[in-house]
Amino acid sequence: MMDFSEFLMPVPYELRYKEYSAFSVYQRVRFELDEELDANAIVLLGIDDNEVNLDDDENGFSQLRDHFYSLSVSNWKRPIYDLGTLPKGATFEDTCFALHQVVSQINETGATIVVLGGSQAFNYILYKSLQRDLLKVGTIDIKLDIEGQTEDLTANNHITKMILDQTHRLLEFKNIGSQAVYVAKEELDILEQLNFEDMRLGKLVEDIKKAEPLLRDLDLLSVDMNVMQYSSFQNVSVPSPNGLTEREICGLMRYAGLSPSMNVLHISNFNLSMHSPNKMLLTEMLWYFIEAKNNLKSDEATETYRVQSTEGEIVFIYSQSSDRWWIEVEVEEGRSLIPCNESDYLDSMRGEIPHNWLKFYKKFY
């Protein structure tokens, strides 16, 4: 059985034995690895190391946990393990090493890992900790974090590190919620060259459902809380007057939880010395993610729709159980399914070629 006592500080005693409602999340949380982890488990980790100089409160994680434990539980069946907090190492590299050791071992079990806190730079360490090829990575961020300087790992170049990684495991990268004033043309050119994707804030707020296909097949998602508008979340390093609202970020967390392939969620760049409403929002984000993980729908029963276009026949697959859509494409191995929305099907009926279909053929052909 795995033992992380060398790396993690356990959840404080007063929280582990505090009295909560019989219908609270606390009743589903375990604090010890009393059995082998499996793919059904959800593992929570805190990380107490901010690259940005935020004024953290040493009791911040305890207050976050207290808020989360007190929320009402739903029909959750998956076991939740809160294994504690990774303390700040003597150096940034020490923290990275410890995080890699913990996450890589847990990932071998197939469990879902949720990391709270720290800098978004740790996203690259999480990426390195996933033992599989052709990874699909997503971020919810105000900017793209594709910076030319790559010698030292920072929050501004963690995506560059993935792109230039010699293992060449980054198959897809998608960002949601960027704002034009924070994105350089050179960064957009790189995305275009690599056939990666960025959904601007304006497009997202028009219809949040358009973001669901981008989140559906991800392996790793990193949420930079700088993506929030200041009136909705104040405790960040770069406050912005524009950004996501409380309802939008919780909706995105639900979509993320509905991704059957997502193994790691990282929520970063927030100040632990925050006001209570901000702490509650973070715990509600976590709640919606876990709620969705506990309510994954089977997509076995599907219907097929064929649309004739100027580019040839486009095949759409619809699942009644999950109310989700895909575009079916032929590949050497047989067929592949590209996540899409019902709007893509309706647009194709009007003669428009789906954006996702064009991107697929641009990437592989």
Phi, psi and omega per residue, in radians:
M1 nan 2.474 -3.088
M2 -1.177 2.502 3.109
D3 -2.284 2.010 -3.101
F4 -1.912 0.308 -3.084
S5 -1.076 -0.425 3.117
E6 -1.192 -0.471 -3.014
F7 -1.920 -0.543 -2.952
L8 -1.956 2.450 2.953
M9 -1.515 2.175 -3.099
P10 -1.164 2.818 3.056
V11 -1.023 2.344 -3.090
P12 -0.954 2.553 -3.099
Y13 -0.953 -0.739 -3.053
E14 -1.140 -0.424 3.059
L15 -1.470 -0.644 -3.105
R16 -1.131 -0.470 -3.068
Y17 -2.099 0.317 3.088
K18 -1.325 2.617 3.122
E19 -1.485 2.130 3.072
Y20 -2.122 2.915 3.122
S21 -1.015 2.623 3.105
A22 -1.153 -0.260 -3.124
F23 -1.937 0.423 -3.094
S24 -1.679 2.820 3.080
V25 -0.989 -0.580 -3.129
Y26 -0.883 -0.634 -3.098
Q27 -1.146 -0.253 3.135
R28 -1.801 -0.071 -3.035
V29 -1.625 2.374 3.042
R30 -2.004 2.602 -3.064
F31 -2.012 -0.083 3.108
E32 -2.246 2.585 3.050
L33 -1.432 1.358 -3.087
D34 -1.397 -0.071 3.080
E35 -2.706 2.920 -3.134
E36 -1.170 2.384 3.074
L37 -1.220 2.626 3.029
D38 -2.391 -3.047 -3.034
A39 -1.173 -0.260 3.131
N40 -1.440 -0.301 -3.040
A41 -1.302 2.609 3.003
I42 -2.093 2.168 -3.048
V43 -1.972 2.217 3.125
L44 -1.809 2.358 3.098
L45 -2.375 2.388 2.961
G46 -1.718 2.676 3.082
I47 -2.353 2.049 -2.993
D48 -1.767 1.077 3.133
D49 -2.648 1.800 3.120
N50 -1.731 2.177 3.042
E51 -1.152 -0.669 3.065
V52 -1.384 2.656 -3.035
N53 -1.493 1.243 3.089
L54 -1.568 2.547 -3.107
D55 -1.492 1.548 -3.046
D56 -1.424 2.618 3.115
D57 -1.739 2.226 -3.083
E58 -1.107 -0.347 3.095
N59 -1.702 0.099 -3.053
G60 -1.031 -0.804 -3.125
F61 -1.166 -0.618 3.090
S62 -1.091 -0.717 3.117
Q63 -1.177 -0.690 3.059
L64 -1.063 -0.811 -3.138
R65 -1.090 -0.732 -3.140
D66 -1.043 -0.768 3.087
H67 -1.062 -0.805 -3.080
F68 -1.158 -0.803 -3.134
Y69 -1.048 -0.524 -3.053
S70 -1.448 -0.182 3.127
L71 -1.163 2.718 3.141
S72 -1.278 2.395 3.140
V73 -1.516 2.594 3.086
S74 -1.802 -2.702 -3.113
N75 -1.471 0.954 -3.087
W76 -1.364 2.336 3.095
K77 -1.959 -0.387 -3.096
R78 -1.304 2.364 3.067
P79 -1.228 2.470 3.119
I80 -2.003 2.211 3.106
Y81 -1.978 2.089 3.008
D82 -1.764 1.787 -3.008
L83 -1.591 0.012 3.054
G84 1.908 -2.730 -2.995
T85 -2.188 2.377 3.035
L86 -1.459 1.999 -3.106
P87 -1.315 2.817 3.103
K88 -1.148 2.251 3.135
G89 -1.377 3.062 3.113
A90 -1.060 -0.553 3.059
T91 -2.348 2.884 3.072
F92 -1.045 -0.670 3.132
E93 -1.119 -0.615 3.096
D94 -1.114 -0.736 3.103
T95 -1.107 -0.730 3.123
C96 -1.076 -0.735 -3.138
F97 -1.085 -0.828 -3.123
A98 -1.099 -0.751 3.132
L99 -1.075 -0.750 3.129
H100 -1.079 -0.744 -3.132
Q101 -1.078 -0.787 -3.095
V102 -1.200 -0.892 -3.040
V103 -1.182 -0.702 -3.124
S104 -1.115 -0.636 3.113
Q105 -1.221 -0.759 3.125
I106 -1.142 -0.674 -3.114
N107 -1.075 -0.513 3.117
E108 -1.061 -0.432 -3.128
T109 -1.457 -0.257 -3.076
G110 1.509 0.028 -3.138
A111 -1.172 2.697 3.056
T112 -1.478 2.307 -3.058
I113 -2.011 2.257 3.073
V114 -2.039 2.070 -3.130
V115 -1.912 2.181 -3.113
L116 -1.966 2.218 3.019
G117 1.775 3.136 3.137
G118 1.379 -3.075 3.126
S119 -1.475 2.714 3.069
Q120 -1.204 -0.203 3.049
A121 -0.999 -0.538 -3.129
F122 -1.156 -0.219 3.078
N123 -1.001 -0.653 3.127
Y124 -1.159 -0.661 3.106
I125 -1.153 -0.685 3.091
L126 -1.116 -0.728 3.082
Y127 -1.020 -0.779 3.136
K128 -1.175 -0.383 -3.074
S129 -1.456 -0.220 -3.127
L130 -1.480 2.073 -3.072
Q131 -1.571 1.232 3.036
R132 -2.750 2.811 -3.137
D133 -1.649 2.902 3.038
L134 0.928 1.113 -3.079
L135 -1.442 2.549 3.057
K136 -1.954 2.010 -3.016
V137 -2.035 2.436 3.100
G138 -2.292 2.670 3.025
T139 -2.318 2.607 2.941
I140 -2.006 1.832 -2.884
D141 -2.668 2.639 3.115
I142 -1.270 -0.357 -3.126
K143 -2.437 -3.090 -2.989
L144 -1.780 -0.291 3.108
D145 1.005 0.710 3.041
I146 -1.979 1.586 -3.065
E147 -1.911 2.533 -3.076
G148 -1.130 -0.656 -3.105
Q149 -1.315 2.115 -3.031
T150 -2.206 0.095 -3.073
E151 -1.118 -0.889 3.121
D152 -1.813 2.384 3.133
L153 -1.240 2.221 3.090
T154 -2.415 3.027 3.079
A155 -1.180 -0.309 -3.089
N156 -1.623 -0.128 -3.107
N157 -2.335 0.251 -3.081
H158 -1.114 -0.539 3.081
I159 -1.280 -0.666 3.057
T160 -1.010 -0.726 3.119
K161 -1.031 -0.710 3.112
M162 -1.157 -0.758 -3.110
I163 -1.073 -0.714 -3.067
L164 -1.583 -0.040 -3.140
D165 -1.014 2.290 -3.034
Q166 -1.207 -0.226 3.092
T167 -1.347 -0.274 3.089
H168 0.922 0.814 -3.093
R169 -1.675 -0.133 -3.086
L170 -1.429 1.782 -3.141
L171 -1.445 -0.778 -3.098
E172 -2.414 2.525 2.991
F173 -2.349 2.301 -3.126
K174 -2.369 2.306 3.043
N175 -2.018 2.553 3.141
I176 -2.228 2.295 2.986
G177 1.698 0.247 -3.119
S178 -1.229 2.761 3.079
Q179 -2.109 2.402 -3.032
A180 -0.980 -0.590 -3.072
V181 -1.218 -0.231 -3.127
Y182 -1.944 0.073 -3.070
V183 -2.067 2.145 3.132
A184 -1.411 2.635 3.115
K185 -1.041 -0.633 -3.138
E186 -1.078 -0.622 3.111
E187 -1.192 -0.715 3.095
L188 -1.129 -0.620 3.102
D189 -1.111 -0.694 3.110
I190 -1.120 -0.765 3.100
L191 -1.033 -0.751 -3.127
E192 -1.113 -0.763 -3.129
Q193 -1.100 -0.657 -3.099
L194 -1.581 -0.037 -3.125
N195 1.080 0.585 3.021
F196 -1.536 -3.136 -2.967
E197 -2.402 2.540 3.075
D198 -2.398 2.152 3.075
M199 -1.771 1.977 -3.122
R200 -1.171 2.743 -3.132
L201 -0.996 -0.745 -3.100
G202 -1.051 -0.736 3.128
K203 -1.188 -0.643 -3.129
L204 -1.118 -0.809 -3.050
V205 -1.264 -0.314 3.040
E206 -1.097 -0.717 -3.135
D207 -2.814 1.783 -3.061
I208 -1.099 -0.389 3.140
K209 -1.089 -0.399 -3.137
K210 -1.174 -0.309 3.136
A211 -1.437 -0.356 -3.045
E212 -1.022 -0.797 3.118
P213 -1.071 -0.522 3.130
L214 -1.194 -0.488 -3.101
L215 -1.636 -0.217 -2.892
R216 -1.160 -0.690 -3.038
D217 -1.915 0.300 -3.087
L218 -1.240 2.619 2.994
D219 -1.666 -0.576 -3.055
L220 -2.456 2.310 3.087
L221 -2.248 2.269 3.096
S222 -2.058 2.201 -3.127
V223 -1.920 2.024 3.052
D224 -1.621 2.044 -3.055
M225 -1.170 -0.129 2.983
N226 -1.117 -0.235 3.139
V227 -1.254 -0.223 -3.091
M228 -1.435 2.591 3.017
Q229 -1.301 2.607 -2.997
Y230 -1.066 -0.611 -3.125
S231 -1.197 -0.289 -3.140
S232 -1.751 -0.468 -3.107
F233 -2.738 2.014 -3.001
Q234 -1.688 -0.389 -2.913
N235 -1.604 1.197 3.121
V236 -2.328 2.990 -3.092
S237 -1.417 -0.506 -3.104
V238 -2.236 1.434 -3.124
P239 -1.069 2.383 -3.125
S240 -2.185 2.401 3.099
P241 -1.208 -0.406 3.103
N242 -1.949 2.773 3.129
G243 2.648 -2.959 -3.123
L244 -1.296 2.660 3.046
T245 -1.681 3.023 3.125
E246 -1.029 -0.786 -3.100
R247 -1.165 -0.661 -3.111
E248 -1.178 -0.753 -3.109
I249 -1.195 -0.623 3.094
C250 -1.191 -0.645 3.065
G251 -1.105 -0.712 3.110
L252 -1.160 -0.627 3.097
M253 -1.139 -0.633 3.073
R254 -1.129 -0.794 3.097
Y255 -1.045 -0.710 3.134
A256 -1.089 -0.728 3.136
G257 -1.158 -0.413 3.122
L258 -1.403 -0.026 3.072
S259 -1.414 1.994 -3.100
P260 -1.191 -0.360 -3.080
S261 -1.603 -0.209 -3.032
M262 -1.232 2.085 -3.134
N263 -1.767 -0.500 -3.060
V264 -2.359 2.281 2.992
L265 -2.092 2.243 3.109
H266 -2.131 2.148 3.067
I267 -1.942 2.030 -2.931
S268 -2.238 3.054 3.016
N269 1.002 1.039 2.985
F270 -2.388 2.680 -3.087
N271 -1.601 2.143 -3.133
L272 -1.198 -0.319 3.074
S273 -1.520 0.984 -3.015
M274 -1.837 2.865 3.090
H275 -1.219 2.713 -3.086
S276 -0.976 -0.749 3.120
P277 -1.034 -0.608 3.107
N278 -1.198 -0.705 3.067
K279 -1.072 -0.729 -3.134
M280 -1.125 -0.648 3.104
L281 -1.110 -0.761 3.115
L282 -1.037 -0.728 -3.126
T283 -1.259 -0.554 3.066
E284 -1.202 -0.648 3.040
M285 -1.008 -0.807 3.112
L286 -1.090 -0.728 -3.134
W287 -1.065 -0.803 -3.110
Y288 -1.146 -0.609 3.087
F289 -1.128 -0.829 -3.112
I290 -1.222 -0.647 3.066
E291 -0.989 -0.783 3.140
A292 -1.176 -0.695 3.119
K293 -1.044 -0.551 3.138
N294 -1.459 -0.057 -3.092
N295 -2.295 0.679 3.080
L296 -1.151 2.415 -3.122
K297 -1.788 2.551 3.057
S298 -1.335 2.458 3.124
D299 -1.961 0.496 -3.091
E300 -1.252 -0.738 -3.131
A301 -1.494 1.905 -3.076
T302 -2.269 2.844 3.050
E303 -2.100 2.592 -3.093
T304 -1.987 2.330 3.099
Y305 -2.205 2.310 -3.100
R306 -2.004 2.273 -3.113
V307 -2.158 2.248 3.090
Q308 -1.501 2.318 3.140
S309 -2.372 3.073 3.112
T310 -1.166 -0.361 3.122
E311 -1.651 0.048 -3.090
G312 1.978 -2.990 -3.113
E313 -1.343 2.320 3.065
I314 -1.964 2.165 -3.063
V315 -1.797 2.157 3.107
F316 -1.899 2.459 3.080
I317 -2.030 2.320 -3.134
Y318 -2.178 2.315 3.085
S319 -1.826 2.080 3.122
Q320 -1.202 -0.604 -3.053
S321 -1.190 -0.690 -3.109
S322 -1.831 -0.138 -3.112
D323 1.030 0.690 3.139
R324 -2.049 2.727 -3.090
W325 -2.134 2.641 3.034
W326 -2.424 2.777 2.922
I327 -1.846 2.219 3.135
E328 -1.573 2.273 3.116
V329 -2.263 2.637 3.119
E330 -1.515 2.318 3.062
V331 -2.285 3.018 -3.092
E332 -1.036 -0.618 -3.106
E333 -1.390 -0.101 -3.115
G334 2.399 -1.690 3.115
R335 -2.414 2.730 3.092
S336 -2.325 2.589 -3.126
L337 -1.959 2.177 3.129
I338 -1.773 2.107 3.117
P339 -1.042 2.438 3.093
C340 -2.645 -3.091 3.105
N341 -1.921 2.858 3.032
E342 -1.039 -0.553 3.133
S343 -1.071 -0.543 3.088
D344 -1.138 -0.697 3.089
Y345 -1.134 -0.799 -3.119
L346 -1.135 -0.680 3.101
D347 -1.122 -0.687 -3.140
S348 -1.143 -0.532 3.088
M349 -1.150 -0.409 3.114
R350 -1.655 0.126 3.075
G351 1.668 0.077 3.128
E352 -1.552 2.414 3.125
I353 -1.456 2.206 -3.116
P354 -1.051 2.380 3.138
H355 -1.034 -0.759 -3.107
N356 -1.102 -0.643 3.132
W357 -1.137 -0.759 3.129
L358 -1.151 -0.712 3.141
K359 -1.117 -0.664 3.139
F360 -1.076 -0.853 -3.098
Y361 -1.230 -0.499 3.073
K362 -1.198 -0.624 -3.104
K363 -1.278 -0.694 -2.956
F364 -1.911 -0.163 -3.066
Y365 -2.310 nan nan
